[in-house]
């Protein structure tokens, strides 16, 4: 995959899987990666951001953070969207 | 308490407690309220923001969101800081 934007949805897999996904996307030339997590995975989503920042440092920029809630199976859940760019 | 800035640390109490804390701070004339949550409470911190936004609507403005990690008892934990103003 290559292009302008990539999405990494953080779920129940190990943290390192998502960190790797982000790094691979950037290596493939994607300009902007969106990390998204819902409910109980929000904390892990931020941990993924921290780990990416540790590895890539100034090569990656925190462009935007968006928080809110959405309906999933008629239940309201909080979410976070972290936009990273290089 | 009155003044420029108030801090609400989101922990293990019920969500409504924190929503009430924010509303009371604003009613007391505080200009800016910082919602802070760590680790597993980050999702709840966003839920508090959503609930405050539901109740106060345009009267409250999302000024900034900061994410990162810090050391607590030698363990690294993620955090979120949500800055609200009116």
Backbone of each chain as nested JSON, in Angstrom:
{
  "chains": [
    {"id": "A", "residues": [
      {"number": 1, "name": "UNK", "atoms": {"N": [0.844, -1.198, 0.0], "CA": [0.0, 0.0, 0.0], "C": [0.883, 1.254, 0.0]}},
      {"number": 2, "name": "UNK", "atoms": {"N": [0.522, 2.206, -0.798], "CA": [1.22, 3.472, -0.798], "C": [0.191, 4.56, -1.054]}},
      {"number": 3, "name": "UNK", "atoms": {"N": [0.508, 5.788, -0.732], "CA": [-0.459, 6.848, -0.987], "C": [-0.361, 7.927, 0.049]}},
      {"number": 4, "name": "UNK", "atoms": {"N": [-1.394, 8.695, 0.163], "CA": [-1.354, 9.862, 1.021], "C": [-1.608, 9.55, 2.492]}},
      {"number": 5, "name": "UNK", "atoms": {"N": [-2.516, 8.606, 2.734], "CA": [-2.986, 8.433, 4.095], "C": [-3.189, 6.968, 4.444]}},
      {"number": 6, "name": "UNK", "atoms": {"N": [-2.787, 6.588, 5.648], "CA": [-3.019, 5.225, 6.111], "C": [-3.74, 5.243, 7.44]}},
      {"number": 7, "name": "UNK", "atoms": {"N": [-4.536, 4.209, 7.691], "CA": [-5.265, 4.134, 8.958], "C": [-4.826, 2.891, 9.718]}},
      {"number": 8, "name": "UNK", "atoms": {"N": [-4.494, 3.076, 10.982], "CA": [-4.184, 1.935, 11.839], "C": [-5.189, 1.939, 12.988]}},
      {"number": 9, "name": "UNK", "atoms": {"N": [-6.063, 0.942, 12.996], "CA": [-7.058, 0.816, 14.056], "C": [-6.5, -0.047, 15.172]}},
      {"number": 10, "name": "UNK", "atoms": {"N": [-6.38, 0.531, 16.339], "CA": [-5.776, -0.195, 17.453], "C": [-6.841, -1.032, 18.161]}},
      {"number": 11, "name": "UNK", "atoms": {"N": [-6.572, -2.343, 18.219], "CA": [-7.512, -3.273, 18.84], "C": [-6.817, -4.147, 19.862]}},
      {"number": 12, "name": "UNK", "atoms": {"N": [-7.119, -5.422, 19.823], "CA": [-6.661, -6.306, 20.903], "C": [-5.301, -6.971, 20.642]}},
      {"number": 13, "name": "UNK", "atoms": {"N": [-4.712, -6.727, 19.472], "CA": [-3.401, -7.331, 19.207], "C": [-2.306, -6.651, 20.043]}},
      {"number": 14, "name": "UNK", "atoms": {"N": [-1.129, -7.295, 20.126], "CA": [-0.064, -6.681, 20.933], "C": [0.333, -5.303, 20.414]}},
      {"number": 15, "name": "UNK", "atoms": {"N": [0.715, -4.448, 21.325], "CA": [1.099, -3.08, 21.008], "C": [2.125, -3.008, 19.882]}},
      {"number": 16, "name": "UNK", "atoms": {"N": [3.113, -3.896, 19.932], "CA": [4.194, -3.839, 18.939], "C": [3.693, -4.054, 17.508]}},
      {"number": 17, "name": "UNK", "atoms": {"N": [2.606, -4.818, 17.346], "CA": [2.015, -5.014, 16.015], "C": [1.616, -3.677, 15.393]}},
      {"number": 18, "name": "UNK", "atoms": {"N": [1.015, -2.835, 16.21], "CA": [0.511, -1.56, 15.687], "C": [1.656, -0.585, 15.426]}},
      {"number": 19, "name": "UNK", "atoms": {"N": [2.657, -0.631, 16.314], "CA": [3.84, 0.216, 16.116], "C": [4.486, -0.141, 14.773]}},
      {"number": 20, "name": "UNK", "atoms": {"N": [4.623, -1.447, 14.545], "CA": [5.207, -1.929, 13.298], "C": [4.369, -1.485, 12.096]}},
      {"number": 21, "name": "UNK", "atoms": {"N": [3.056, -1.58, 12.209], "CA": [2.178, -1.149, 11.109], "C": [2.432, 0.3, 10.731]}},
      {"number": 22, "name": "UNK", "atoms": {"N": [2.58, 1.15, 11.758], "CA": [2.801, 2.578, 11.499], "C": [4.151, 2.782, 10.807]}},
      {"number": 23, "name": "UNK", "atoms": {"N": [5.185, 2.137, 11.344], "CA": [6.527, 2.293, 10.79], "C": [6.57, 1.82, 9.333]}},
      {"number": 24, "name": "UNK", "atoms": {"N": [5.917, 0.677, 9.081], "CA": [5.878, 0.138, 7.714], "C": [5.161, 1.099, 6.764]}},
      {"number": 25, "name": "UNK", "atoms": {"N": [4.035, 1.645, 7.209], "CA": [3.3, 2.595, 6.358], "C": [4.19, 3.778, 5.978]}},
      {"number": 26, "name": "UNK", "atoms": {"N": [4.871, 4.341, 6.975], "CA": [5.741, 5.483, 6.682], "C": [6.873, 5.082, 5.741]}},
      {"number": 27, "name": "UNK", "atoms": {"N": [7.424, 3.887, 5.973], "CA": [8.503, 3.411, 5.09], "C": [8.023, 3.22, 3.661]}},
      {"number": 28, "name": "UNK", "atoms": {"N": [6.748, 2.915, 3.512], "CA": [6.178, 2.705, 2.181], "C": [5.836, 4.02, 1.488]}},
      {"number": 29, "name": "UNK", "atoms": {"N": [6.08, 5.113, 2.162], "CA": [5.882, 6.401, 1.52], "C": [4.562, 7.1, 1.832]}},
      {"number": 30, "name": "UNK", "atoms": {"N": [3.787, 6.505, 2.774], "CA": [2.542, 7.156, 3.176], "C": [2.888, 8.445, 3.929]}},
      {"number": 31, "name": "UNK", "atoms": {"N": [2.201, 9.533, 3.591], "CA": [2.539, 10.83, 4.182], "C": [1.921, 11.02, 5.569]}},
      {"number": 32, "name": "UNK", "atoms": {"N": [0.76, 10.391, 5.755], "CA": [0.001, 10.651, 6.985], "C": [-0.613, 9.344, 7.471]}},
      {"number": 33, "name": "UNK", "atoms": {"N": [-0.389, 9.08, 8.754], "CA": [-0.972, 7.861, 9.335], "C": [-1.908, 8.267, 10.471]}},
      {"number": 34, "name": "UNK", "atoms": {"N": [-3.116, 7.706, 10.43], "CA": [-4.093, 7.98, 11.471], "C": [-4.185, 6.767, 12.389]}},
      {"number": 35, "name": "UNK", "atoms": {"N": [-3.93, 7.02, 13.657], "CA": [-4.07, 5.982, 14.683], "C": [-5.439, 6.169, 15.307]}},
      {"number": 36, "name": "UNK", "atoms": {"N": [-6.24, 5.11, 15.267], "CA": [-7.566, 5.259, 15.864], "C": [-7.825, 4.179, 16.888]}},
      {"number": 37, "name": "UNK", "atoms": {"N": [-8.392, 4.551, 18.012], "CA": [-8.741, 3.579, 19.045], "C": [-10.042, 3.964, 19.716]}},
      {"number": 38, "name": "UNK", "atoms": {"N": [-10.756, 2.958, 20.163], "CA": [-12.048, 3.193, 20.821], "C": [-12.046, 2.609, 22.237]}},
      {"number": 39, "name": "UNK", "atoms": {"N": [-12.866, 3.202, 23.094], "CA": [-13.118, 2.659, 24.439], "C": [-11.857, 2.246, 25.166]}},
      {"number": 40, "name": "UNK", "atoms": {"N": [-11.835, 0.993, 25.585], "CA": [-10.707, 0.48, 26.358], "C": [-9.386, 0.446, 25.605]}},
      {"number": 41, "name": "UNK", "atoms": {"N": [-9.438, 0.615, 24.274], "CA": [-8.194, 0.614, 23.5], "C": [-7.568, 2.001, 23.337]}},
      {"number": 42, "name": "UNK", "atoms": {"N": [-8.221, 3.012, 23.886], "CA": [-7.706, 4.382, 23.73], "C": [-6.344, 4.529, 24.4]}},
      {"number": 43, "name": "UNK", "atoms": {"N": [-6.231, 3.957, 25.586], "CA": [-4.958, 4.03, 26.308], "C": [-3.843, 3.356, 25.501]}},
      {"number": 44, "name": "UNK", "atoms": {"N": [-4.168, 2.22, 24.888], "CA": [-3.182, 1.519, 24.068], "C": [-2.815, 2.341, 22.826]}},
      {"number": 45, "name": "UNK", "atoms": {"N": [-3.79, 3.051, 22.291], "CA": [-3.547, 3.887, 21.11], "C": [-2.509, 4.964, 21.423]}},
      {"number": 46, "name": "UNK", "atoms": {"N": [-2.611, 5.547, 22.6], "CA": [-1.64, 6.558, 23.021], "C": [-0.282, 5.906, 23.268]}},
      {"number": 47, "name": "UNK", "atoms": {"N": [-0.293, 4.681, 23.826], "CA": [0.963, 3.949, 24.05], "C": [1.641, 3.649, 22.703]}},
      {"number": 48, "name": "UNK", "atoms": {"N": [0.844, 3.351, 21.664], "CA": [1.402, 3.129, 20.325], "C": [2.056, 4.42, 19.836]}},
      {"number": 49, "name": "UNK", "atoms": {"N": [1.359, 5.535, 20.009], "CA": [1.934, 6.825, 19.618], "C": [3.27, 7.061, 20.328]}},
      {"number": 50, "name": "UNK", "atoms": {"N": [3.299, 6.82, 21.649], "CA": [4.536, 7.025, 22.416], "C": [5.677, 6.161, 21.879]}},
      {"number": 51, "name": "UNK", "atoms": {"N": [5.35, 4.911, 21.563], "CA": [6.373, 3.983, 21.071], "C": [6.872, 4.393, 19.678]}},
      {"number": 52, "name": "UNK", "atoms": {"N": [5.959, 4.857, 18.822], "CA": [6.343, 5.325, 17.481], "C": [7.26, 6.538, 17.618]}},
      {"number": 53, "name": "UNK", "atoms": {"N": [6.877, 7.446, 18.515], "CA": [7.656, 8.667, 18.754], "C": [9.061, 8.323, 19.267]}},
      {"number": 54, "name": "UNK", "atoms": {"N": [9.133, 7.308, 20.146], "CA": [10.437, 6.845, 20.65], "C": [11.336, 6.38, 19.509]}},
      {"number": 55, "name": "UNK", "atoms": {"N": [10.735, 5.629, 18.595], "CA": [11.523, 5.037, 17.512], "C": [11.86, 6.039, 16.411]}},
      {"number": 56, "name": "UNK", "atoms": {"N": [10.888, 6.831, 16.014], "CA": [11.085, 7.701, 14.855], "C": [11.472, 9.131, 15.221]}},
      {"number": 57, "name": "UNK", "atoms": {"N": [11.235, 9.507, 16.466], "CA": [11.648, 10.832, 16.942], "C": [11.101, 11.965, 16.082]}},
      {"number": 58, "name": "UNK", "atoms": {"N": [11.993, 12.889, 15.706], "CA": [11.559, 14.075, 14.966], "C": [11.145, 13.771, 13.525]}},
      {"number": 59, "name": "UNK", "atoms": {"N": [11.393, 12.528, 13.08], "CA": [10.988, 12.157, 11.72], "C": [9.467, 12.1, 11.588]}},
      {"number": 60, "name": "UNK", "atoms": {"N": [8.804, 12.022, 12.723], "CA": [7.344, 11.961, 12.689], "C": [6.783, 13.143, 13.492]}},
      {"number": 61, "name": "UNK", "atoms": {"N": [5.714, 13.718, 12.973], "CA": [5.131, 14.904, 13.605], "C": [3.702, 14.605, 14.056]}},
      {"number": 62, "name": "UNK", "atoms": {"N": [3.376, 15.061, 15.247], "CA": [2.001, 14.923, 15.738], "C": [1.189, 16.06, 15.131]}},
      {"number": 63, "name": "UNK", "atoms": {"N": [0.339, 15.721, 14.185], "CA": [-0.365, 16.766, 13.443], "C": [-1.664, 17.203, 14.119]}},
      {"number": 64, "name": "UNK", "atoms": {"N": [-2.38, 16.226, 14.646], "CA": [-3.672, 16.553, 15.241], "C": [-4.142, 15.43, 16.149]}},
      {"number": 65, "name": "UNK", "atoms": {"N": [-4.915, 15.806, 17.17], "CA": [-5.575, 14.812, 18.018], "C": [-7.051, 15.17, 18.056]}},
      {"number": 66, "name": "UNK", "atoms": {"N": [-7.869, 14.181, 17.812], "CA": [-9.31, 14.419, 17.842], "C": [-9.93, 13.425, 18.824]}},
      {"number": 67, "name": "UNK", "atoms": {"N": [-10.821, 13.91, 19.671], "CA": [-11.531, 12.994, 20.562], "C": [-13.017, 13.188, 20.37]}},
      {"number": 68, "name": "UNK", "atoms": {"N": [-13.808, 12.19, 20.72], "CA": [-15.25, 12.308, 20.587], "C": [-15.896, 10.995, 20.937]}},
      {"number": 69, "name": "UNK", "atoms": {"N": [-17.16, 10.863, 20.543], "CA": [-17.853, 9.601, 20.777], "C": [-18.635, 9.238, 19.534]}},
      {"number": 70, "name": "UNK", "atoms": {"N": [-18.861, 7.964, 19.367], "CA": [-19.635, 7.489, 18.224], "C": [-20.439, 6.279, 18.669]}},
      {"number": 71, "name": "UNK", "atoms": {"N": [-21.41, 5.909, 17.856], "CA": [-22.238, 4.77, 18.212], "C": [-21.734, 3.519, 17.519]}},
      {"number": 72, "name": "UNK", "atoms": {"N": [-21.595, 2.461, 18.3], "CA": [-21.128, 1.18, 17.788], "C": [-22.074, 0.144, 18.376]}},
      {"number": 73, "name": "UNK", "atoms": {"N": [-22.806, -0.538, 17.514], "CA": [-23.816, -1.497, 17.978], "C": [-24.761, -0.865, 19.004]}},
      {"number": 74, "name": "UNK", "atoms": {"N": [-25.216, 0.343, 18.684], "CA": [-26.159, 1.096, 19.53], "C": [-25.598, 1.523, 20.889]}},
      {"number": 75, "name": "UNK", "atoms": {"N": [-24.3, 1.26, 21.112], "CA": [-23.685, 1.73, 22.36], "C": [-22.758, 2.898, 22.048]}},
      {"number": 76, "name": "UNK", "atoms": {"N": [-22.77, 3.875, 22.92], "CA": [-21.911, 5.032, 22.702], "C": [-20.517, 4.734, 23.234]}},
      {"number": 77, "name": "UNK", "atoms": {"N": [-19.524, 4.896, 22.385], "CA": [-18.152, 4.69, 22.833], "C": [-17.304, 5.915, 22.501]}},
      {"number": 78, "name": "UNK", "atoms": {"N": [-16.34, 6.167, 23.372], "CA": [-15.397, 7.267, 23.137], "C": [-14.341, 6.798, 22.151]}},
      {"number": 79, "name": "UNK", "atoms": {"N": [-13.766, 7.743, 21.433], "CA": [-12.665, 7.382, 20.547], "C": [-11.596, 8.479, 20.556]}},
      {"number": 80, "name": "UNK", "atoms": {"N": [-10.434, 8.091, 20.066], "CA": [-9.374, 9.073, 19.84], "C": [-8.821, 8.834, 18.441]}},
      {"number": 81, "name": "UNK", "atoms": {"N": [-8.5, 9.889, 17.738], "CA": [-7.829, 9.807, 16.441], "C": [-6.565, 10.65, 16.527]}},
      {"number": 82, "name": "UNK", "atoms": {"N": [-5.448, 9.994, 16.331], "CA": [-4.161, 10.69, 16.389], "C": [-3.589, 10.744, 14.983]}},
      {"number": 83, "name": "UNK", "atoms": {"N": [-3.385, 11.926, 14.465], "CA": [-2.881, 12.08, 13.106], "C": [-1.379, 12.364, 13.133]}},
      {"number": 84, "name": "UNK", "atoms": {"N": [-0.644, 11.437, 12.515], "CA": [0.81, 11.577, 12.436], "C": [1.221, 11.861, 11.003]}},
      {"number": 85, "name": "UNK", "atoms": {"N": [2.239, 12.688, 10.827], "CA": [2.722, 12.921, 9.47], "C": [4.249, 12.937, 9.483]}},
      {"number": 86, "name": "UNK", "atoms": {"N": [4.838, 12.823, 8.301], "CA": [6.29, 12.903, 8.246], "C": [6.688, 13.895, 7.171]}}
    ]},
    {"id": "B", "residues": [
      {"number": 1, "name": "UNK", "atoms": {"N": [-13.255, 27.299, 45.39], "CA": [-12.083, 27.609, 44.555], "C": [-12.465, 28.476, 43.366]}},
      {"number": 2, "name": "UNK", "atoms": {"N": [-11.67, 29.467, 43.103], "CA": [-11.905, 30.322, 41.947], "C": [-10.548, 30.687, 41.371]}},
      {"number": 3, "name": "UNK", "atoms": {"N": [-10.512, 31.138, 40.135], "CA": [-9.226, 31.513, 39.566], "C": [-9.173, 31.206, 38.103]}},
      {"number": 4, "name": "UNK", "atoms": {"N": [-7.975, 31.111, 37.61], "CA": [-7.788, 30.972, 36.177], "C": [-7.923, 29.544, 35.682]}},
      {"number": 5, "name": "UNK", "atoms": {"N": [-7.435, 28.584, 36.492], "CA": [-7.301, 27.24, 36.001], "C": [-7.651, 26.209, 37.061]}},
      {"number": 6, "name": "UNK", "atoms": {"N": [-8.359, 25.178, 36.641], "CA": [-8.686, 24.092, 37.56], "C": [-8.262, 22.771, 36.954]}},
      {"number": 7, "name": "UNK", "atoms": {"N": [-7.912, 21.832, 37.815], "CA": [-7.495, 20.518, 37.329], "C": [-8.445, 19.452, 37.865]}},
      {"number": 8, "name": "UNK", "atoms": {"N": [-8.919, 18.601, 36.965], "CA": [-9.736, 17.466, 37.381], "C": [-9.014, 16.193, 36.937]}},
      {"number": 9, "name": "UNK", "atoms": {"N": [-8.542, 15.446, 37.926], "CA": [-7.852, 14.188, 37.641], "C": [-8.86, 13.056, 37.648]}},
      {"number": 10, "name": "UNK", "atoms": {"N": [-8.994, 12.399, 36.51], "CA": [-9.998, 11.348, 36.389], "C": [-9.419, 10.021, 36.892]}},
      {"number": 11, "name": "UNK", "atoms": {"N": [-10.095, 9.457, 37.893], "CA": [-9.645, 8.202, 38.489], "C": [-10.764, 7.182, 38.533]}},
      {"number": 12, "name": "UNK", "atoms": {"N": [-10.891, 6.526, 39.669], "CA": [-11.813, 5.387, 39.738], "C": [-13.231, 5.725, 40.182]}},
      {"number": 13, "name": "UNK", "atoms": {"N": [-13.481, 6.992, 40.504], "CA": [-14.855, 7.35, 40.907], "C": [-15.781, 7.328, 39.687]}},
      {"number": 14, "name": "UNK", "atoms": {"N": [-17.117, 7.361, 39.957], "CA": [-18.05, 7.328, 38.818], "C": [-17.864, 8.527, 37.894]}},
      {"number": 15, "name": "UNK", "atoms": {"N": [-18.091, 8.308, 36.62], "CA": [-17.955, 9.327, 35.597], "C": [-18.665, 10.63, 35.959]}},
      {"number": 16, "name": "UNK", "atoms": {"N": [-19.896, 10.503, 36.493], "CA": [-20.71, 11.691, 36.78], "C": [-20.046, 12.597, 37.812]}},
      {"number": 17, "name": "UNK", "atoms": {"N": [-19.247, 12.012, 38.725], "CA": [-18.525, 12.827, 39.712], "C": [-17.605, 13.831, 39.029]}},
      {"number": 18, "name": "UNK", "atoms": {"N": [-16.919, 13.355, 37.998], "CA": [-15.948, 14.214, 37.315], "C": [-16.634, 15.255, 36.44]}},
      {"number": 19, "name": "UNK", "atoms": {"N": [-17.746, 14.837, 35.825], "CA": [-18.524, 15.786, 35.023], "C": [-18.978, 16.932, 35.919]}},
      {"number": 20, "name": "UNK", "atoms": {"N": [-19.491, 16.559, 37.091], "CA": [-19.968, 17.554, 38.056], "C": [-18.824, 18.469, 38.493]}},
      {"number": 21, "name": "UNK", "atoms": {"N": [-17.662, 17.902, 38.744], "CA": [-16.504, 18.711, 39.15], "C": [-16.189, 19.786, 38.114]}},
      {"number": 22, "name": "UNK", "atoms": {"N": [-16.232, 19.387, 36.827], "CA": [-15.929, 20.339, 35.755], "C": [-16.98, 21.448, 35.717]}},
      {"number": 23, "name": "UNK", "atoms": {"N": [-18.254, 21.043, 35.771], "CA": [-19.351, 22.016, 35.695], "C": [-19.264, 22.998, 36.863]}},
      {"number": 24, "name": "UNK", "atoms": {"N": [-18.993, 22.482, 38.06], "CA": [-18.889, 23.34, 39.247], "C": [-17.733, 24.327, 39.107]}},
      {"number": 25, "name": "UNK", "atoms": {"N": [-16.593, 23.845, 38.624], "CA": [-15.446, 24.745, 38.434], "C": [-15.801, 25.901, 37.505]}},
      {"number": 26, "name": "UNK", "atoms": {"N": [-16.443, 25.567, 36.375], "CA": [-16.822, 26.631, 35.435], "C": [-17.826, 27.588, 36.074]}},
      {"number": 27, "name": "UNK", "atoms": {"N": [-18.777, 27.034, 36.832], "CA": [-19.765, 27.883, 37.494], "C": [-19.126, 28.81, 38.52]}},
      {"number": 28, "name": "UNK", "atoms": {"N": [-18.003, 28.365, 39.082], "CA": [-17.313, 29.188, 40.081], "C": [-16.429, 30.244, 39.429]}},
      {"number": 29, "name": "UNK", "atoms": {"N": [-16.425, 30.276, 38.11], "CA": [-15.692, 31.341, 37.426], "C": [-14.32, 30.951, 36.913]}},
      {"number": 30, "name": "UNK", "atoms": {"N": [-13.959, 29.669, 37.055], "CA": [-12.675, 29.226, 36.523], "C": [-12.712, 29.316, 34.994]}},
      {"number": 31, "name": "UNK", "atoms": {"N": [-11.67, 29.863, 34.42], "CA": [-11.665, 30.098, 32.972], "C": [-11.284, 28.855, 32.178]}},
      {"number": 32, "name": "UNK", "atoms": {"N": [-10.438, 28.026, 32.802], "CA": [-9.873, 26.902, 32.072], "C": [-9.831, 25.673, 32.984]}},
      {"number": 33, "name": "UNK", "atoms": {"N": [-10.351, 24.581, 32.473], "CA": [-10.318, 23.34, 33.265], "C": [-9.537, 22.28, 32.495]}},
      {"number": 34, "name": "UNK", "atoms": {"N": [-8.587, 21.676, 33.192], "CA": [-7.778, 20.619, 32.59], "C": [-8.255, 19.269, 33.113]}},
      {"number": 35, "name": "UNK", "atoms": {"N": [-8.653, 18.418, 32.161], "CA": [-9.046, 17.053, 32.498], "C": [-7.833, 16.186, 32.265]}},
      {"number": 36, "name": "UNK", "atoms": {"N": [-7.428, 15.464, 33.277], "CA": [-6.261, 14.613, 33.095], "C": [-6.562, 13.178, 33.482]}},
      {"number": 37, "name": "UNK", "atoms": {"N": [-6.112, 12.244, 32.656], "CA": [-6.297, 10.832, 32.976], "C": [-5.096, 10.042, 32.522]}},
      {"number": 38, "name": "UNK", "atoms": {"N": [-4.845, 8.954, 33.249], "CA": [-3.692, 8.101, 32.938], "C": [-4.141, 6.672, 32.649]}},
      {"number": 39, "name": "UNK", "atoms": {"N": [-3.335, 5.979, 31.848], "CA": [-3.528, 4.536, 31.616], "C": [-4.972, 4.157, 31.335]}},
      {"number": 40, "name": "UNK", "atoms": {"N": [-5.473, 3.241, 32.111], "CA": [-6.831, 2.725, 31.916], "C": [-7.924, 3.751, 32.12]}},
      {"number": 41, "name": "UNK", "atoms": {"N": [-7.588, 4.917, 32.7], "CA": [-8.603, 5.95, 32.897], "C": [-8.685, 6.943, 31.739]}},
      {"number": 42, "name": "UNK", "atoms": {"N": [-7.873, 6.749, 30.717], "CA": [-7.87, 7.696, 29.597], "C": [-9.201, 7.667, 28.862]}},
      {"number": 43, "name": "UNK", "atoms": {"N": [-9.714, 6.454, 28.671], "CA": [-10.996, 6.319, 27.985], "C": [-12.102, 7.036, 28.77]}},
      {"number": 44, "name": "UNK", "atoms": {"N": [-12.072, 6.892, 30.1], "CA": [-13.065, 7.564, 30.935], "C": [-12.904, 9.086, 30.865]}},
      {"number": 45, "name": "UNK", "atoms": {"N": [-11.655, 9.536, 30.747], "CA": [-11.388, 10.977, 30.664], "C": [-12.063, 11.566, 29.418]}},
      {"number": 46, "name": "UNK", "atoms": {"N": [-11.992, 10.821, 28.31], "CA": [-12.652, 11.273, 27.083], "C": [-14.167, 11.202, 27.242]}},
      {"number": 47, "name": "UNK", "atoms": {"N": [-14.642, 10.176, 27.946], "CA": [-16.086, 10.071, 28.198], "C": [-16.572, 11.247, 29.041]}},
      {"number": 48, "name": "UNK", "atoms": {"N": [-15.739, 11.706, 29.991], "CA": [-16.089, 12.881, 30.799], "C": [-16.181, 14.108, 29.887]}},
      {"number": 49, "name": "UNK", "atoms": {"N": [-15.197, 14.239, 28.996], "CA": [-15.236, 15.354, 28.04], "C": [-16.529, 15.318, 27.222]}},
      {"number": 50, "name": "UNK", "atoms": {"N": [-16.878, 14.141, 26.702], "CA": [-18.099, 14.005, 25.893], "C": [-19.345, 14.417, 26.687]}},
      {"number": 51, "name": "UNK", "atoms": {"N": [-19.394, 13.988, 27.953], "CA": [-20.555, 14.289, 28.792], "C": [-20.633, 15.785, 29.114]}},
      {"number": 52, "name": "UNK", "atoms": {"N": [-19.47, 16.399, 29.358], "CA": [-19.432, 17.844, 29.629], "C": [-19.905, 18.605, 28.394]}},
      {"number": 53, "name": "UNK", "atoms": {"N": [-19.428, 18.169, 27.233], "CA": [-19.796, 18.801, 25.96], "C": [-21.306, 18.671, 25.707]}},
      {"number": 54, "name": "UNK", "atoms": {"N": [-21.874, 17.516, 26.047], "CA": [-23.325, 17.307, 25.915], "C": [-24.099, 18.32, 26.751]}},
      {"number": 55, "name": "UNK", "atoms": {"N": [-23.616, 18.538, 27.975], "CA": [-24.345, 19.399, 28.903], "C": [-24.119, 20.875, 28.628]}},
      {"number": 56, "name": "UNK", "atoms": {"N": [-22.887, 21.255, 28.346], "CA": [-22.575, 22.685, 28.232], "C": [-22.531, 23.181, 26.788]}},
      {"number": 57, "name": "UNK", "atoms": {"N": [-22.441, 22.263, 25.833], "CA": [-22.459, 22.641, 24.411], "C": [-21.424, 23.692, 24.058]}},
      {"number": 58, "name": "UNK", "atoms": {"N": [-21.88, 24.722, 23.341], "CA": [-20.954, 25.742, 22.849], "C": [-20.403, 26.645, 23.95]}},
      {"number": 59, "name": "UNK", "atoms": {"N": [-20.941, 26.487, 25.153], "CA": [-20.439, 27.302, 26.269], "C": [-19.03, 26.87, 26.655]}},
      {"number": 60, "name": "UNK", "atoms": {"N": [-18.668, 25.683, 26.247], "CA": [-17.324, 25.207, 26.572], "C": [-16.563, 24.92, 25.273]}},
      {"number": 61, "name": "UNK", "atoms": {"N": [-15.285, 25.255, 25.27], "CA": [-14.472, 25.105, 24.064], "C": [-13.319, 24.138, 24.324]}},
      {"number": 62, "name": "UNK", "atoms": {"N": [-13.086, 23.271, 23.358], "CA": [-11.941, 22.36, 23.459], "C": [-10.704, 23.126, 23.003]}},
      {"number": 63, "name": "UNK", "atoms": {"N": [-9.841, 23.455, 23.948], "CA": [-8.72, 24.33, 23.613], "C": [-7.495, 23.543, 23.136]}},
      {"number": 64, "name": "UNK", "atoms": {"N": [-7.252, 22.428, 23.787], "CA": [-6.061, 21.658, 23.431], "C": [-6.161, 20.235, 23.951]}},
      {"number": 65, "name": "UNK", "atoms": {"N": [-5.496, 19.328, 23.238], "CA": [-5.361, 17.952, 23.718], "C": [-3.883, 17.606, 23.667]}},
      {"number": 66, "name": "UNK", "atoms": {"N": [-3.41, 17.072, 24.765], "CA": [-2.007, 16.682, 24.824], "C": [-1.931, 15.225, 25.231]}},
      {"number": 67, "name": "UNK", "atoms": {"N": [-1.099, 14.455, 24.529], "CA": [-0.894, 13.067, 24.934], "C": [0.592, 12.821, 25.131]}},
      {"number": 68, "name": "UNK", "atoms": {"N": [0.913, 11.817, 25.904], "CA": [2.311, 11.503, 26.141], "C": [2.419, 10.386, 27.148]}},
      {"number": 69, "name": "UNK", "atoms": {"N": [3.618, 10.263, 27.703], "CA": [3.796, 9.255, 28.744], "C": [4.626, 9.842, 29.863]}},
      {"number": 70, "name": "UNK", "atoms": {"N": [4.452, 9.311, 31.045], "CA": [5.22, 9.773, 32.189], "C": [5.49, 8.583, 33.088]}},
      {"number": 71, "name": "UNK", "atoms": {"N": [6.42, 8.755, 34.004], "CA": [6.751, 7.668, 34.911], "C": [6.002, 7.827, 36.219]}},
      {"number": 72, "name": "UNK", "atoms": {"N": [5.377, 6.728, 36.629], "CA": [4.625, 6.713, 37.869], "C": [5.05, 5.436, 38.59]}},
      {"number": 73, "name": "UNK", "atoms": {"N": [5.675, 5.601, 39.751], "CA": [6.21, 4.441, 40.484], "C": [7.089, 3.574, 39.581]}},
      {"number": 74, "name": "UNK", "atoms": {"N": [7.949, 4.242, 38.841], "CA": [8.909, 3.582, 37.945], "C": [8.285, 2.851, 36.761]}},
      {"number": 75, "name": "UNK", "atoms": {"N": [6.956, 2.972, 36.616], "CA": [6.321, 2.367, 35.444], "C": [5.916, 3.474, 34.486]}},
      {"number": 76, "name": "UNK", "atoms": {"N": [6.086, 3.208, 33.211], "CA": [5.717, 4.199, 32.22], "C": [4.229, 4.088, 31.912]}},
      {"number": 77, "name": "UNK", "atoms": {"N": [3.515, 5.181, 32.048], "CA": [2.083, 5.167, 31.726], "C": [1.744, 6.286, 30.743]}},
      {"number": 78, "name": "UNK", "atoms": {"N": [0.795, 6.003, 29.883], "CA": [0.325, 7.017, 28.951], "C": [-0.625, 7.96, 29.673]}},
      {"number": 79, "name": "UNK", "atoms": {"N": [-0.715, 9.182, 29.165], "CA": [-1.698, 10.095, 29.753], "C": [-2.324, 10.943, 28.659]}},
      {"number": 80, "name": "UNK", "atoms": {"N": [-3.441, 11.541, 29.021], "CA": [-4.059, 12.544, 28.15], "C": [-4.405, 13.754, 29.005]}},
      {"number": 81, "name": "UNK", "atoms": {"N": [-4.211, 14.926, 28.437], "CA": [-4.621, 16.172, 29.098], "C": [-5.534, 16.902, 28.128]}},
      {"number": 82, "name": "UNK", "atoms": {"N": [-6.754, 17.127, 28.566], "CA": [-7.734, 17.814, 27.72], "C": [-7.993, 19.184, 28.339]}},
      {"number": 83, "name": "UNK", "atoms": {"N": [-7.69, 20.23, 27.593], "CA": [-7.856, 21.583, 28.127], "C": [-9.161, 22.186, 27.608]}},
      {"number": 84, "name": "UNK", "atoms": {"N": [-10.04, 22.498, 28.542], "CA": [-11.338, 23.105, 28.208], "C": [-11.356, 24.55, 28.682]}},
      {"number": 85, "name": "UNK", "atoms": {"N": [-11.989, 25.421, 27.903], "CA": [-12.126, 26.797, 28.364], "C": [-13.536, 27.29, 28.082]}},
      {"number": 86, "name": "UNK", "atoms": {"N": [-13.915, 28.395, 28.721], "CA": [-15.218, 28.944, 28.414], "C": [-15.077, 30.424, 28.117]}}
    ]}
  ]
}
